[in-house]
Amino acid sequence: MADERNGSPRAEPRVHALGDSLSGTNLERAGDHNQRVTLQAVRAAGAPITRAEIADLTGLTAPAIANITKRLLNDGMILKAGRQLGGRGQPATKLVVNPDGAFSIGLNIDRDHIAIVALDFVGQVRARACREVHFAMPQDVIAFFKAEVDKIVASRAIDIDRLIGIGIGIPDDLGRVPVSNRPDAYEIWSTVDVASLVADALVVPVPVYVENDAAAASIGEMQFGHGLQTRSFIYTMISAGLGGGLVIDGHYYRGADGRSGEIGFLPVKDENGQIRALEDMVSLYALYEYLRKAGFQIATPDDLDNLPSLGLARVEAWLDRAADLLFEPLLVMNCAVNPEAHFIGGRMPARFIEQLCTRINERMQGQRDRIKSIAPVKRAELAEDAAARGAGILPFNDRFLPIREALMKTN
């Protein structure tokens, strides 16, 4: 089987693409890290896996794997899933991740909506709620959050005793970035401690994690989406604004100020030759404005799915313009990072994201004579509710999954 990145032969197919994130260690905090990589190996396999296979993946000894998996079984984080037949000796026990081993809640706060999801330990959504509201104030967000968490608890969609944390995905500078029709009072978000606000509303005391919404979506894609097969990728999120993130060698790369992959503020020219931010031209708000100028009143992603043929033609024209505007920034990022893939997610309807990816790929093809390594552009697996689901994965990331920071913690 040829390696698609360089054409060289590969000795055997990869089970996953997590690479050194599944390597055990002898460093300080080894016990915690080795348990994390063992759990990740079980999760990333995508099918029941034996202890011997886990040892091969992680480089840990068979006795170490036996001890770790025993703890994980006792803690309810993994389950036995039958035995492997056909080999010599006693059949080996197969292991899988227990979906009910842990739960989290993800909250996404943006200029055009509030979304909440409850996730199990395999990243599946057990409960979801979304309110389409433009420029919701803090008190509105917390009222929505409390009401929906109460519903989740009452419905028993998750085991509240196994809730390990709340993740919040929120755009940087939410109250500062100027967008059309933003009320002056919305600046209050610049002074709000959103973690404390949410913590005060919780029914049980659990940690609260806050992350840039696009970064949260990138981490979610890394841990529970295409990232399980793709070590290095660029992530672009089209929401009310335009955000992004980078995953390099199986790890989220933050950059100096936590803004890696953020292309929304790049200067571009509009149809009148005026300099504007890229997100003023490529975002849901930009698409809504483009449609309003043609007489179509659009306020939510669902409205896009109900457009008449003339409105859909207008969307097609906008997608052409968006591809033209995104092409050069994405090509530069492709050359700088040399990723395996570029994923586009966000709240835009899936068919439009796929059409945008097709248009960008067509433009990229025209550069292949000069640039030999161009990553394909694809729709992200966690496209719908990407920021909320990514936020919900933050507690799992901190508590259970292998990350470089886990080895550096001292308490």
C-alpha positions as CSV (number, residue, x, y, z in Angstrom):
1,M,0.0,0.0,0.0
2,A,1.5,3.3,-1.0
3,D,1.7,6.2,1.3
4,E,-0.5,8.9,-0.2
5,R,1.8,11.7,1.1
6,N,5.0,10.7,-0.7
7,G,4.3,7.6,-2.8
8,S,6.6,5.4,-0.8
9,P,5.6,1.8,0.1
10,R,4.2,1.2,3.5
11,A,4.9,-2.1,5.3
12,E,1.5,-2.5,6.7
13,P,-1.7,-0.4,7.1
14,R,-2.0,1.9,10.1
15,V,-4.7,1.1,12.6
16,H,-4.9,4.8,13.5
17,A,-3.1,8.0,12.9
18,L,-2.3,9.1,16.5
19,G,1.4,8.1,16.3
20,D,3.5,9.2,19.2
21,S,0.4,10.2,21.2
22,L,0.1,6.4,21.8
23,S,3.7,6.0,23.1
24,G,4.2,5.1,26.8
25,T,6.7,6.9,28.9
26,N,9.1,6.4,31.8
27,L,9.1,10.1,32.8
28,E,7.6,11.5,36.0
29,R,3.8,11.2,35.9
30,A,4.3,8.0,33.9
31,G,1.4,6.2,35.5
32,D,-1.1,8.9,34.6
33,H,0.3,9.2,31.0
34,N,0.4,5.5,30.4
35,Q,-3.2,5.1,31.6
36,R,-4.1,7.9,29.2
37,V,-2.4,6.3,26.2
38,T,-3.8,2.9,27.0
39,L,-7.3,4.3,27.1
40,Q,-6.7,6.2,23.9
41,A,-5.5,3.0,22.2
42,V,-8.7,1.3,23.1
43,R,-10.8,4.2,21.9
44,A,-8.8,4.8,18.7
45,A,-8.9,1.2,17.6
46,G,-12.5,1.6,16.5
47,A,-13.2,-2.0,17.3
48,P,-12.6,-4.4,20.2
49,I,-8.9,-4.7,20.9
50,T,-6.8,-7.2,22.9
51,R,-4.2,-6.4,25.6
52,A,-1.5,-7.7,23.3
53,E,-2.5,-5.3,20.6
54,I,-2.6,-2.5,23.0
55,A,1.0,-3.4,24.1
56,D,2.1,-3.4,20.5
57,L,0.6,0.1,19.9
58,T,1.9,1.8,23.0
59,G,5.2,0.1,23.5
60,L,4.3,-0.7,27.1
61,T,5.0,-4.2,28.6
62,A,2.3,-6.8,28.9
63,P,2.3,-6.7,32.7
64,A,1.9,-2.9,32.6
65,I,-1.0,-3.2,30.2
66,A,-2.6,-5.9,32.4
67,N,-2.4,-3.6,35.5
68,I,-3.7,-0.5,33.6
69,T,-6.6,-2.3,31.9
70,K,-7.6,-3.9,35.3
71,R,-7.8,-0.4,36.8
72,L,-9.8,0.9,33.8
73,L,-12.2,-2.0,34.0
74,N,-12.7,-1.5,37.7
75,D,-13.3,2.2,37.2
76,G,-15.9,1.5,34.5
77,M,-13.9,3.3,31.7
78,I,-13.6,0.2,29.5
79,L,-15.6,-3.0,29.0
80,K,-15.0,-6.6,28.0
81,A,-16.3,-7.4,24.6
82,G,-15.9,-11.1,24.0
83,R,-12.7,-13.1,23.2
84,Q,-10.5,-13.4,20.2
85,L,-10.7,-17.0,18.9
86,G,-8.5,-18.9,16.6
87,G,-5.1,-18.5,18.2
88,R,-3.1,-20.7,20.4
89,G,-3.7,-21.0,24.1
90,Q,-6.5,-19.3,26.0
91,P,-8.5,-16.9,23.9
92,A,-7.6,-13.3,24.5
93,T,-10.1,-10.9,26.0
94,K,-11.2,-8.0,23.8
95,L,-11.7,-4.6,25.2
96,V,-13.8,-1.5,24.2
97,V,-14.4,1.9,25.7
98,N,-17.5,2.2,27.9
99,P,-19.7,5.0,26.5
100,D,-21.2,5.4,30.0
101,G,-17.7,5.7,31.6
102,A,-17.9,9.5,31.7
103,F,-20.0,12.3,30.5
104,S,-19.6,16.0,29.8
105,I,-21.6,19.0,28.7
106,G,-20.5,21.4,25.9
107,L,-21.8,25.0,25.6
108,N,-21.2,27.1,22.5
109,I,-21.9,30.8,22.8
110,D,-21.9,32.8,19.6
111,R,-23.3,36.0,18.1
112,D,-26.2,34.1,16.3
113,H,-27.0,31.2,18.6
114,I,-26.5,29.3,21.9
115,A,-26.1,25.5,21.7
116,I,-25.7,22.9,24.4
117,V,-24.8,19.2,24.0
118,A,-24.4,16.3,26.5
119,L,-21.7,13.8,25.4
120,D,-20.8,10.3,26.4
121,F,-17.3,9.0,26.5
122,V,-17.2,8.0,22.8
123,G,-18.2,11.5,21.8
124,Q,-21.8,10.7,20.9
125,V,-24.5,13.3,21.6
126,R,-26.9,12.1,24.3
127,A,-28.9,15.4,24.4
128,R,-28.9,18.6,22.3
129,A,-30.6,22.0,22.3
130,C,-30.0,25.0,20.2
131,R,-31.5,28.5,20.4
132,E,-31.3,30.7,17.4
133,V,-30.8,34.1,18.9
134,H,-28.7,37.0,17.8
135,F,-26.5,38.8,20.3
136,A,-27.8,37.0,23.4
137,M,-26.8,38.7,26.7
138,P,-25.1,36.9,29.5
139,Q,-28.3,36.5,31.5
140,D,-30.1,35.0,28.5
141,V,-27.3,32.5,28.0
142,I,-27.3,31.4,31.6
143,A,-31.1,31.1,31.7
144,F,-30.9,28.9,28.6
145,F,-28.1,26.9,30.1
146,K,-29.8,26.2,33.4
147,A,-33.1,25.3,31.8
148,E,-31.5,22.8,29.4
149,V,-29.2,21.2,32.0
150,D,-32.3,20.7,34.2
151,K,-34.0,18.9,31.2
152,I,-30.9,16.8,30.7
153,V,-30.8,15.7,34.3
154,A,-34.5,15.1,34.4
155,S,-34.5,12.9,31.3
156,R,-31.5,10.9,32.6
157,A,-29.8,11.3,29.2
158,I,-26.6,11.1,31.1
159,D,-25.5,9.8,34.5
160,I,-25.0,13.0,36.4
161,D,-22.8,11.2,38.9
162,R,-20.3,10.6,36.1
163,L,-20.4,14.2,34.8
164,I,-16.7,15.2,34.8
165,G,-16.9,18.8,33.5
166,I,-18.4,21.6,31.4
167,G,-16.7,22.9,28.3
168,I,-17.4,26.3,26.8
169,G,-16.6,27.3,23.3
170,I,-16.8,31.1,22.7
171,P,-15.2,33.4,20.1
172,D,-12.3,35.5,21.2
173,D,-13.2,39.1,21.7
174,L,-16.9,38.3,21.5
175,G,-17.9,41.7,22.8
176,R,-15.3,43.7,20.9
177,V,-15.3,42.6,17.2
178,P,-17.6,44.9,15.2
179,V,-20.3,43.2,13.2
180,S,-23.5,44.4,11.5
181,N,-26.4,45.2,13.8
182,R,-24.4,44.5,17.0
183,P,-26.1,46.3,19.9
184,D,-23.8,48.5,22.1
185,A,-24.8,46.6,25.2
186,Y,-23.2,43.5,23.7
187,E,-19.8,44.8,24.8
188,I,-20.6,43.4,28.2
189,W,-19.1,40.1,27.1
190,S,-15.7,41.8,27.3
191,T,-16.1,42.1,31.1
192,V,-17.9,38.8,31.9
193,D,-16.1,35.9,33.6
194,V,-18.0,33.2,31.6
195,A,-16.5,30.3,33.5
196,S,-17.6,31.7,36.9
197,L,-21.0,32.5,35.4
198,V,-21.6,28.9,34.3
199,A,-20.0,27.4,37.4
200,D,-22.5,29.3,39.6
201,A,-25.4,27.9,37.6
202,L,-24.3,24.2,37.9
203,V,-26.3,21.6,39.7
204,V,-23.1,19.7,40.7
205,P,-19.7,21.1,41.3
206,V,-17.5,20.1,38.3
207,P,-14.6,21.9,36.5
208,V,-15.4,24.4,33.8
209,Y,-13.1,24.8,30.8
210,V,-13.2,27.7,28.4
211,E,-11.7,27.7,24.9
212,N,-11.9,29.7,21.7
213,D,-14.8,28.1,19.7
214,A,-12.7,27.3,16.6
215,A,-10.0,25.8,18.8
216,A,-12.6,23.7,20.6
217,A,-13.9,22.5,17.2
218,S,-10.4,21.6,16.1
219,I,-9.7,19.6,19.2
220,G,-13.1,17.8,18.8
221,E,-12.2,16.9,15.2
222,M,-8.8,15.7,16.4
223,Q,-10.1,13.5,19.2
224,F,-13.5,12.3,17.8
225,G,-13.6,13.1,14.1
226,H,-11.3,12.7,11.1
227,G,-8.3,13.3,13.4
228,L,-8.4,9.6,14.4
229,Q,-7.1,8.9,10.9
230,T,-5.3,12.2,10.1
231,R,-2.2,13.3,12.1
232,S,-1.8,16.8,10.8
233,F,-4.6,19.0,9.5
234,I,-5.9,22.5,9.2
235,Y,-9.4,23.3,10.5
236,T,-11.5,26.2,9.3
237,M,-14.9,26.9,10.9
238,I,-17.5,29.0,9.2
239,S,-19.9,30.3,11.8
240,A,-21.2,33.8,12.5
241,G,-17.5,34.7,12.0
242,L,-14.6,32.8,10.5
243,G,-12.2,30.9,12.7
244,G,-9.7,28.1,12.6
245,G,-7.1,25.9,14.2
246,L,-4.1,23.7,13.5
247,V,-3.4,20.1,14.5
248,I,0.2,19.0,14.0
249,D,1.5,15.5,14.6
250,G,-1.6,14.5,16.5
251,H,-1.5,17.5,18.9
252,Y,-3.5,20.8,18.8
253,Y,-1.0,23.6,18.2
254,R,-2.1,26.8,20.0
255,G,0.5,29.2,18.7
256,A,2.0,32.1,20.7
257,D,-1.3,33.6,21.7
258,G,-3.7,30.7,21.2
259,R,-4.8,31.9,17.7
260,S,-3.2,29.4,15.3
261,G,-5.1,28.9,12.1
262,E,-7.2,32.1,12.6
263,I,-7.6,33.7,9.2
264,G,-10.8,35.7,9.8
265,F,-9.0,39.0,10.2
266,L,-6.9,38.8,7.0
267,P,-7.4,41.8,4.8
268,V,-9.1,41.2,1.5
269,K,-10.8,43.4,-1.2
270,D,-14.6,43.3,-1.6
271,E,-16.4,43.8,-5.0
272,N,-15.8,47.6,-4.7
273,G,-12.1,47.3,-4.1
274,Q,-12.5,48.2,-0.4
275,I,-10.3,46.5,2.2
276,R,-12.3,44.4,4.6
277,A,-11.6,41.5,7.0
278,L,-12.0,38.0,5.4
279,E,-14.7,37.1,7.9
280,D,-16.7,40.1,6.7
281,M,-16.8,38.3,3.3
282,V,-16.8,34.6,4.3
283,S,-19.1,33.7,7.2
284,L,-22.7,33.0,7.8
285,Y,-23.3,36.7,8.5
286,A,-21.6,37.6,5.3
287,L,-23.8,35.1,3.4
288,Y,-27.0,36.4,5.1
289,E,-26.1,39.9,4.0
290,Y,-25.3,38.8,0.5
291,L,-28.8,37.2,0.3
292,R,-30.6,40.2,1.9
293,K,-29.2,42.4,-0.9
294,A,-31.0,40.2,-3.4
295,G,-34.2,40.3,-1.4
296,F,-34.0,37.1,0.6
297,Q,-34.5,37.5,4.4
298,I,-32.3,35.0,6.0
299,A,-31.5,34.7,9.7
300,T,-30.6,31.1,10.5
301,P,-28.8,28.1,8.8
302,D,-32.2,26.3,8.5
303,D,-33.5,29.3,6.4
304,L,-30.7,28.4,3.9
305,D,-32.2,24.9,3.4
306,N,-35.6,26.4,2.5
307,L,-34.5,28.9,-0.1
308,P,-36.3,28.9,-3.5
309,S,-34.3,28.2,-6.7
310,L,-33.4,31.9,-7.2
311,G,-32.1,32.1,-3.7
312,L,-30.1,28.9,-4.2
313,A,-28.5,30.4,-7.3
314,R,-27.5,33.3,-5.2
315,V,-25.9,31.0,-2.7
316,E,-24.0,29.3,-5.6
317,A,-22.6,32.7,-6.6
318,W,-21.6,33.4,-3.0
319,L,-19.8,30.0,-2.8
320,D,-17.9,30.9,-5.9
321,R,-16.8,34.2,-4.3
322,A,-16.0,32.5,-1.0
323,A,-13.8,29.9,-2.8
324,D,-11.9,32.7,-4.6
325,L,-11.3,34.5,-1.3
326,L,-10.3,31.4,0.7
327,F,-8.1,29.9,-2.0
328,E,-5.0,32.0,-1.5
329,P,-5.0,32.0,2.4
330,L,-5.6,28.2,2.4
331,L,-2.9,27.6,-0.2
332,V,-0.4,29.6,1.9
333,M,-1.3,27.6,5.0
334,N,-1.0,24.4,3.0
335,C,2.6,25.3,2.0
336,A,3.5,26.5,5.5
337,V,2.1,23.5,7.4
338,N,2.2,20.7,4.8
339,P,-0.9,19.0,6.4
340,E,-2.5,15.7,5.3
341,A,-5.9,17.4,4.9
342,H,-7.8,20.6,5.4
343,F,-11.3,20.3,7.1
344,I,-14.0,22.9,6.9
345,G,-16.8,22.8,9.5
346,G,-19.3,25.0,11.2
347,R,-23.0,25.7,11.1
348,M,-23.4,26.1,7.3
349,P,-25.6,23.3,5.9
350,A,-23.5,20.2,5.0
351,R,-24.3,20.3,1.3
352,F,-23.0,23.9,1.0
353,I,-19.8,23.1,2.9
354,E,-19.3,20.2,0.5
355,Q,-19.9,22.4,-2.5
356,L,-17.4,25.0,-1.1
357,C,-14.8,22.3,-0.6
358,T,-15.3,21.1,-4.2
359,R,-14.8,24.7,-5.5
360,I,-11.6,25.2,-3.4
361,N,-10.2,21.8,-4.5
362,E,-10.8,22.8,-8.1
363,R,-8.8,26.0,-7.6
364,M,-6.0,24.1,-5.8
365,Q,-5.7,21.7,-8.8
366,G,-4.6,24.5,-11.0
367,Q,-1.4,24.9,-8.8
368,R,-0.3,21.3,-8.8
369,D,2.3,21.9,-11.5
370,R,4.1,24.2,-9.1
371,I,3.2,22.9,-5.7
372,K,3.6,19.2,-5.4
373,S,2.0,18.6,-2.0
374,I,-1.5,20.1,-1.8
375,A,-3.8,18.6,0.9
376,P,-7.4,17.8,0.0
377,V,-10.1,20.1,1.4
378,K,-13.0,18.1,3.0
379,R,-16.0,18.7,5.2
380,A,-15.2,18.1,8.8
381,E,-16.9,15.1,10.4
382,L,-18.0,17.1,13.4
383,A,-19.4,19.9,11.2
384,E,-22.8,20.2,12.9
385,D,-22.6,21.7,16.5
386,A,-18.8,21.5,16.0
387,A,-18.0,24.1,18.6
388,A,-20.4,22.8,21.2
389,R,-19.2,19.2,20.7
390,G,-15.6,20.3,20.7
391,A,-16.2,22.2,23.9
392,G,-17.8,19.1,25.5
393,I,-14.6,17.2,24.7
394,L,-12.4,19.6,26.6
395,P,-13.1,17.8,30.0
396,F,-12.2,14.4,28.4
397,N,-9.1,15.9,27.0
398,D,-8.0,17.2,30.4
399,R,-8.9,14.2,32.4
400,F,-8.4,11.1,30.2
401,L,-6.8,11.7,26.8
402,P,-3.1,11.9,26.1
403,I,-1.9,15.5,25.6
404,R,1.6,16.9,25.9
405,E,0.4,19.2,28.8
406,A,-0.5,16.2,30.9
407,L,3.1,15.2,31.3
408,M,4.1,18.7,32.4
409,K,1.5,19.0,35.2
410,T,2.9,18.9,38.7
411,N,-0.4,18.7,40.7
